[in-house]
Amino acid sequence: MKLKITVHGVAYEVEVEVLDAQDEMLAPGQPLPPPPAMAHGPAAVATAATSPVAPPSGSPALAGDDAGVASPIAGTVLEVKVRVGDQVAAGQEVVVIEAMKMETAIAAPRAGRVKAVPVAAGDSVRETQLLVEFE
């Protein structure tokens, strides 16, 4: 039997199978009958070959712990608080990232001079992406 159903203003045409009264009701504790056989058998499942995946292109990854500041999470850059040539102190906020409607202030792990800022406000960043590079 075909029915027309409207959900949130969008009309859908659906086909409904009517069950026999016997199939609808089972006595308590009675086992379920086996499901009907599939007409075409089970669908083949594609298996993907596993191979190493190269990191996405974009900003370079950090060379070491002191090379700069990496994003701890994926998100969107809301504000960059430093510029190339700025001297930063350990713990100073350098970038603010938004992820899942929450702002996260990213601080410099050490004091140093800013060599490069490869991101700008509005950029999408991934976890571990370089945000600020030190000299």
N, C-alpha and C positions, 0 to 999 in steps of 0.2 A: 504494500500500500504506500502511495506517495503522499507526503504532507508538505505544506508550505509553512515555514516557521520564520517569524521575524524576531531578531535579536538586536537591540540597540538601533533600531531603524533599518537594519539590513535584512533583506528577505533571503531565505535559504530554502531550497527544495531538497527534501530528504526522503529516503526510502526506508520504510519501517517494515520489519518482518513480524507477522502476527504469530504468536506461539499457541499451540494447543493448550487447552485448559489443563490437560494432564501434565504438560511440561512446566506449567507455572507453579504448581503446588507440589511439594514433597512433604511427606510425614516427617516429624522431628526424628533425627537420628538416622534417617534413610540416606544411603550414599548417593551422591550425584551420579547421573548417567555419564558415560564417556562422551567427550565432545564429538561433534560430527566430523567425519573425515574431511580433510582439505581437498578441494577440487583439483588443485595443481601441485600439491605437495609443498613442502617447506621452501621458502625462498632461499636462494643461494646467498651466502654471506661473503662479501668481499673482504679479504684480509689485506691489510697494507703491509708492505715490507718495511721493517724498521731499519732506519739508517740515521746517522747523526744529522742533526739539523743545524745549519749555520745560524749564528745570531743575526737578528734583523739589522739591516743597514741603517745608518743614521748617525747619531753621535758616537764617538769612540768610547769603548769601555775603559774603565779605569785601569791604569798600568799598575798601580799599587795603592796601598792604604793612604799614603800622603799625597797622591797625585792631584786630588781634588775632592769634590763633594758629589756623591752619586745619589740618585733618587732612591729612597727606601721603598717606594710604592709606585705603581702606575697611576697616572692621573693627568690633570691639566695644570700648567703653570699659571698661577694667579698673579704673582708679583715676583720680580727679580729685584733684590734690594742692594746689589753691588754692581760695579762696572769694572771694566778692565783697568788695571792700575791701582785699584783701591787696596788699602791695607786692611785686613780683617783680623779680628781677635778670635781666639778659640772660643766656641760657643755662640758666636755672633750669628744672628739669622741672616741667611744669604738668599733663600728662595722660599716662597710659599706655594704649596701644591694643594689642589682640591681633588679629592677622590671620594666618590659616593656621598656628595654633599657635605663632606667634612674637610676643613682646612688643616693642613699639616705644615708647620714651620720647620724648615730644614736649616740646621746650624752647621757652621764650619767646625770640623773636628780638630783643627789646629790653627794657629796664627800663620799668616802668610800674605803674599801679594797676589791679587787676582791676575792670572795670565790670560784667561779666556772665559767667556760666558756663552756657550753654544746654544742656549735656549732663550726664549723671550716669552713674555706674557701671552697666554692663549695657546702656546704649544702643547701638544700631547706628548707625554713622556712615558717611558716604560720603566719598570723596576730595574735598578742598577745603571740607568743611563746617566752619563756625565752631565752635571748641571753647572758646576763651576770648577775651573782648572786653576791650580796654583803654580807659581814659578818655582 
